[in-house]
Amino acid sequence: MEAEKSIPHVVLIDGYIDDPAALGVPPYISPMIRAVAGAAVDAGGRVTYLSIDMLRQGHEIPDADVTVLLSGNTVPGKYLRSMPMSLKEIREYLPKMKGWKLIGGSSAYAPEAEGFDFRIHRDLAASLYDGMTGKEVGERFRTLDEWNRWMLLGADIVKEHQDFPQPLMVEIESYRGCHRYASGGCSFCIEPTKGKPLMRQPEDILAEAKKLRALGVCNIRVGGQTCIISYGSEDFSSGVPRPVPSKVRQLFEGLKALGFEHISVDNANPAVIATYPEESS
């Protein structure tokens, strides 16, 4: 019992995010909240996951050493199943949060976030990990090794989501950043601000997908990337990268073999398809 008490308790509140490249409003669960969970576990913590819908239904926020909120809708849409946490709800629930408090997502820019100890604008998972391991809570992006490790360690929280196993749709990221980062990319998208693409290898993505399938996940969406056809391309200068079909094929054939009921994908640059029709087909 004493050993359990010595393990930091981290409460994750999923207020839902809606980014152009990564969906997180139900029935979707964002890869960002799973990365935060993985970072907490990697730092030696035990995690309790709560969604804003669970709080709306009367769940209490438990005692914690750290409370982390991920929330915000960068590109508001029409939601059919739920709504992201409102600023009014942030004001309501903030006094009930225990321990030191971090907030990430676009809500971190709102005045309502001033009551948190840390307002994180880059990578909530990386900042949490640094704070829990005795480092300064600053702004940085996770490394590729951290990224792959945290997606495995944080996978289990999908079972706590109110939509698990159906109709939950689990977002899986293939890379961050944008091949058009130098020009600023699309005006509505935040990915170009993350710089040139950092690619996850097919075997790392498939390892995450395999664990999710073993947990009982039925549906996945390959998101996070600005152009799935450009996945695997290391042409970072042209803005219209030549596709690498072998990488895309390896990824999707591997996903298909895992037996998910539904696999969807989002985001492709029409200029890449028009410039390289043979490689894109």
C-alpha positions, 0 to 999 in steps of 0.5 A: 500500500505504501508503494502505491502511495509513492507513485504519483497520481496523474488525472487526465481530463480529456476536454476534446480537441479538434485540430485540422490534422487530428480529431479528438471529439467523440466518437474520436479519441485524440492521439495527443491525450494518449501521448500524455497518458504514455508520458505520465506512465513513462515518468513513473505515474499512474493515470486516471482518465476522465472525459468532459462527458464523464464529468458532465454525467456527474463523475467527480475529479479525484485527488491527484498529484497532477491534473492535466487538461487537454482542450480546444477547438482550433477549427470548430465544426459541426459536432454530432455526438458531443462538444469540446469543453467550453470555457465556462466549463473550464472555469467551473471545473478548475477549482476542483482540480488537484495538485499542480495543473497543466493545460494544453490545446488551444484553450491554453491561450484563453484567459480562463487558462490563467488559473493553471500552473502551466499553460502549454502551447507546444507538446503537453506530453513532453512538458508533463514528462519533464515536470514529472522527471524533475526537469523544468516545465518548458516548451518542446516537442517530443523526440521520435523515441519518446513519441513511439514509446508514449503511444504504446504506454498510453494506449490502455486509456482507450478502454476508459473512453465512454465510446469504447469499443463502439463507435470509438474511432482511434486516431493514429499519427503517422508524422508531424509537421508539413512538407510546406512548412517553409511557405507556411502551408495552409492558413487554417492548419497548425502543422506547418508551425511544427517545422519539417516533417518528423516521420514515424516508421511503419513498424512503429505505427503498426506496433501501436496499432497492434496494441490497440487492436489487442485492447479491443479497438475496432476502428482507426483513422490514420490522421495527424499528417498533412498529406498521407500520400507524402508519408515517407518522403524526405523531400523537404525543400520542394513543397510538392514532395515525390511520394514513396509508394513502398512506405505507404503500401507497407503501412496500410497493408500492415494495418489491414492485416490486423483486422480492424473493422474500419480504417479511414484516412484523412488529408492529401495534397492535390498538388502532389497527386497532380504532379506525381499521378503514377506514384500517387495511384 
